[in-house]
Amino acid sequence: MDERRRRRLVEWGKNAVIVLLLLSALWLVSRPQLYGGQIEEWLSTAFSAGEGGGAAPMVESVDVTQVVRPVRMAAMGEQGRYGTAYDAPGTAALFSATADLLNEALSSAQSPQRVTQQRWEEALSASPGLYFEFAGALPLSVMADLLSNGESGSTLTGTAARLCLCTGRDGTQLLYQDGEDGRYYAADAEVARLSAAVEGLTANGTQFAFERADCAALAPHTMLPAQTPQPVDYLTSAPLAAEENAAALREQLGFGVQGTASYEVADGTVYLNGGDALRLGTGGRVTFTAGEGELRFPVAAGPEGAAPVETMEAVYLLVQRAVSPWLGEGELHLARYETGEDGAVRIEFEYYLGGARVLLWDSSPAAAVTVQGGAVTDLSLCLRGYTAGSTASAVLPVTQAAAAVSAGEGEGGELLLCYRDLGGSSVSAGWAVTD
């Protein structure tokens, strides 16, 4: 039995036990003589978690194969190109159906060879084909390990935020733009069912900037939807403004126990425990710095140190537990995984709303974690809550936005729909040019 199937069976078993316990509790509630009042109170607490302004249930586990998720995708079939720019549900559905194909390609890829930009652009129109765009350039070997739960055996080097699978006369190839040198590479790969994966998808007019003369000022890889996006505004909240939420976070991170000292600073409060320091800023920024004592957030490690899967599983669980109770309709996307010369691993995540990136007021990532010496040594989080509003953001048509780029600064950058979170009570979407 493979590891993924075993995990699914374990999760199914857990769910079955929970259902049986709830049914038993409901039966007891129906019998007043058997502690009905106490059980009713327990059920009320269990089912109300996450409603109103309260915290959602704590994240108990994560599926590391779900950590790597694209923010945009495209499928090229006989009918043309179907794209999912700024369509989070569409991207999730398409990736769910094709993640195994990307895993197969990364795991079986041969030694890559440099190709021209023209070859890359041809691949983005070739049928059958798939295009994946991630929140940031990630090491291909790490991407392969995460998608396969550590079983890929990939020998690929380099990093990439944009990858493409296409089938030609010589078989299937994996193409990508390297995140370091910006050049394009192709590797032969063994991928089954690529044609079947794109069958039935209807072309929706999605284009790339290199295909449009009126978008020549943009980075060629900019994905452009056929219709002007209609993103909604979001109401925002700062969870740490409520003392009960701050107390819950301190408890979760082990700073709400006896032996914790604290002192006030200009922009928040610093808590000290066992040599470790936790800073809760008034704007929602949380920082943790490990001391020299016992490891508070260890990462599982073998004789040669922690594998990427082990590191990511520990880090993602820690971040999700801290962020998800209040995040609401926001999503976390992995944007960086970098190993330094000293062995320290730096991992970053960004917030996304409806497929559009959230740009925070201090230009920092939503979460940043450093792992070294078998444990988390530094952690930075920006706790925010997002709830979809009832109004739509006023967004310029793509042609007008591209014309504005040509007339001003930012030529050669990627045009992206983003939400600028300045720390207020709401956010609206608009076009931004990024490097």
Secondary structure, 3 states (H helix, E strand, C coil): CCHHHHHHHHHHHHHHHHHHHHHHHHHHHCCCCCCHHHHHHHHHHHHHCCCCCCCCCCCCCCCHHHCCCCCEEEEEECCEEEECCCCHHHHHHHHHHHHHHHHHHHHHCCCCEEECHHHHHHHCCCCCEEEEEEEEEEEHHHHHHHHCCCCCCCCCCCEEEEEEEEEECCEEEEEEEECCCCCEEEEEECCCCHHHHHCCCCCCCCEEHHHCHHHCCCCCCCEECCCCCCCEEEEEECHHHCHHHHHHHHHHCCCCCCCCEEEEECCEEEEEECCEEEEEECCCEEEEECCCCCCCCECCCECCECCHHHHHHHHHHHHHHHHHHHHECCEEEEEEEEECCCCCEEEEEEEEECCEEEEECCCCCCEEEEEECCEEEEEEEECCEEEEEEEECCCCCHHHHHHHHHHCCCCCCEEEEEEEECCCCEECEEEEEEC
